[in-house]
């Protein structure tokens, strides 16, 4: 699960949600809002790449 840092959602909620999904991980994307693909594309791509490992 990827969650932008600058979001209304609490990171604790994202971590708890990810914990309910077998095999999932949680990544908080720093300095990102609703459009991480525009705001912080390098961090987003790095996080997506990490999911494949």
C-alpha positions as CSV (number, residue, x, y, z in Angstrom):
1,X,0.0,0.0,0.0
2,X,1.3,3.4,-1.0
3,X,0.0,6.4,0.9
4,X,1.0,10.0,0.2
5,X,2.3,11.8,3.3
6,X,0.2,15.0,2.8
7,X,-3.1,13.3,2.9
8,X,-6.1,13.4,5.1
9,X,-5.6,9.8,6.0
10,X,-3.6,8.9,9.1
11,X,-0.5,6.9,8.4
12,X,-1.5,4.6,11.3
13,X,-4.6,3.8,9.4
14,X,-2.6,2.9,6.3
15,X,-0.2,0.7,8.3
16,X,-3.2,-1.1,9.9
17,X,-4.9,-1.6,6.6
18,X,-1.8,-3.0,5.0
19,X,-1.4,-5.4,8.0
20,X,-4.7,-7.0,7.2
21,X,-3.6,-7.9,3.6
22,X,-1.3,-11.0,3.5
23,X,2.0,-10.3,1.9
24,X,1.4,-6.6,1.8
25,X,3.8,-3.8,2.7
26,X,3.2,-0.1,3.7
27,X,5.1,2.8,2.2
28,X,4.6,6.4,3.1
29,X,5.5,8.7,0.2
30,X,7.1,11.9,1.7
31,X,6.2,15.3,0.3
32,X,3.4,13.8,-1.8
33,X,-0.3,14.7,-1.9
34,X,-3.1,13.6,-4.2
35,X,-0.8,13.4,-7.3
36,X,2.4,11.7,-6.3
37,X,3.0,10.8,-10.0
38,X,3.3,14.6,-10.6
39,X,4.6,15.9,-7.3
40,X,7.3,13.3,-6.5
41,X,7.6,10.9,-9.4
42,X,11.1,9.6,-8.5
43,X,9.9,8.6,-5.0
44,X,6.8,7.0,-6.4
45,X,8.7,5.0,-9.0
46,X,11.2,3.9,-6.4
47,X,8.4,2.7,-4.1
48,X,6.7,0.8,-7.0
49,X,10.1,-0.7,-8.0
50,X,10.6,-1.8,-4.4
51,X,7.2,-3.7,-4.5
52,X,8.6,-5.9,-7.2
53,X,11.5,-7.1,-5.0
